[in-house]
Amino acid sequence: MSARVKDKTTGDSPDEMLAYVRSLDPEGAQKLEKLLEKKGSLMKENVYHERFTQRQFSLVFDPLLKRAVERARILESIGRRAMSVPVLARELGLPADIVFDHMKELLRRDLVEIAEYEERNALYRRK
């Protein structure tokens, strides 16, 4: 396992995590960057005197960033060799159901494809 594939969801700043996502999933990073651009206006009072606090913004943004980093780690791993969901889950230290959910999203976005089948498991690779 490369040093880059280590758990990028802890110990790095949000800027470093976003740069990591951008390097592997520019479209995913762009969506997060758009949300960050709106942070200032969300934290200002609207006509109803409502506003997001820093904590509220973090409660929305942090899980989105974490999931984006997890998808980037998957893309990085299957960029080296085709792998099944169970193998990816073990390598990345994530639950298999989370890896499978990410894989469905990456397939939907046409970033990965099924390379072959090993027994009953699909082996995914990055396009």
C-alpha positions in Angstrom: 0.0 0.0 0.0 1.5 3.4 -1.0 1.9 6.2 1.5 -0.7 8.1 -0.5 -3.4 5.4 0.0 -3.1 5.6 3.8 -6.2 6.9 5.5 -6.5 10.4 4.0 -9.6 11.2 6.0 -7.6 12.0 9.2 -4.6 14.1 9.9 -4.8 16.2 6.8 -6.2 19.7 6.5 -9.4 20.2 4.4 -7.3 22.0 1.8 -4.9 19.0 1.5 -7.8 16.6 1.3 -9.5 18.6 -1.4 -6.3 18.8 -3.4 -6.0 15.0 -3.1 -9.6 14.6 -4.4 -8.9 17.1 -7.2 -5.9 15.0 -8.3 -8.1 11.9 -8.8 -11.6 13.2 -9.2 -11.7 16.7 -10.6 -15.5 16.7 -11.1 -16.1 15.6 -7.5 -13.7 18.3 -6.2 -15.4 20.9 -8.3 -18.7 20.2 -6.6 -17.1 20.6 -3.1 -15.4 23.8 -4.2 -18.7 25.3 -5.3 -20.1 24.6 -1.9 -17.1 26.2 -0.3 -17.7 29.3 -2.5 -21.2 29.6 -1.0 -20.0 29.3 2.5 -19.7 33.1 3.0 -23.3 33.8 1.8 -24.6 30.9 3.9 -23.0 32.3 7.0 -24.6 35.8 6.5 -28.1 36.5 7.7 -30.8 36.1 5.2 -34.0 38.1 5.1 -35.5 35.8 7.8 -32.4 36.4 10.1 -31.2 32.8 9.6 -27.6 31.9 9.0 -25.3 28.9 9.1 -22.8 28.7 11.9 -19.3 27.3 11.3 -20.4 24.2 13.1 -23.5 23.8 10.9 -21.5 24.2 7.8 -19.0 21.7 9.0 -21.8 19.2 9.8 -22.7 19.4 6.1 -19.4 19.8 4.4 -17.1 17.4 6.4 -19.0 14.2 5.6 -19.2 15.2 1.9 -15.4 15.7 1.9 -14.8 12.4 3.7 -16.8 10.5 1.2 -15.0 12.3 -1.7 -11.7 11.3 -0.2 -12.9 7.7 0.2 -13.8 7.7 -3.5 -10.5 9.2 -4.5 -8.7 6.4 -2.5 -10.7 3.8 -4.4 -9.8 5.4 -7.7 -6.1 5.5 -6.8 -6.2 1.9 -5.7 -7.9 0.5 -8.8 -5.7 2.7 -11.0 -2.8 0.4 -10.1 -4.7 -2.9 -10.6 -8.2 -4.2 -10.9 -9.8 -5.2 -7.6 -13.0 -6.5 -6.2 -15.1 -4.7 -3.5 -14.0 -7.1 -0.7 -10.3 -6.7 -1.6 -10.7 -2.9 -1.8 -12.5 -2.9 1.5 -9.7 -4.8 3.2 -6.9 -2.7 1.6 -8.6 0.6 2.5 -9.9 -0.4 5.9 -13.5 0.5 4.9 -16.7 -1.5 5.3 -17.5 -3.4 2.1 -21.0 -1.9 1.9 -19.4 1.6 1.9 -17.0 0.6 -0.9 -19.9 -0.9 -2.9 -21.9 2.3 -2.5 -18.9 4.3 -3.8 -18.4 1.9 -6.6 -22.0 2.3 -7.8 -21.5 6.1 -7.8 -18.2 5.8 -9.7 -19.8 3.5 -12.2 -22.7 5.9 -12.6 -20.3 8.7 -13.3 -18.4 6.5 -15.8 -15.1 6.7 -13.9 -14.7 2.9 -13.5 -15.5 -0.2 -15.3 -15.7 -3.9 -14.7 -12.4 -5.4 -16.0 -13.3 -9.0 -15.4 -14.9 -11.4 -13.0 -13.0 -13.5 -10.4 -15.3 -16.3 -9.2 -18.5 -14.3 -8.4 -16.8 -10.9 -7.8 -16.4 -8.2 -10.3 -12.9 -6.7 -10.6 -13.1 -3.0 -11.1 -10.6 -0.8 -12.8 -10.3 2.9 -13.3 -11.1 4.2 -16.8 
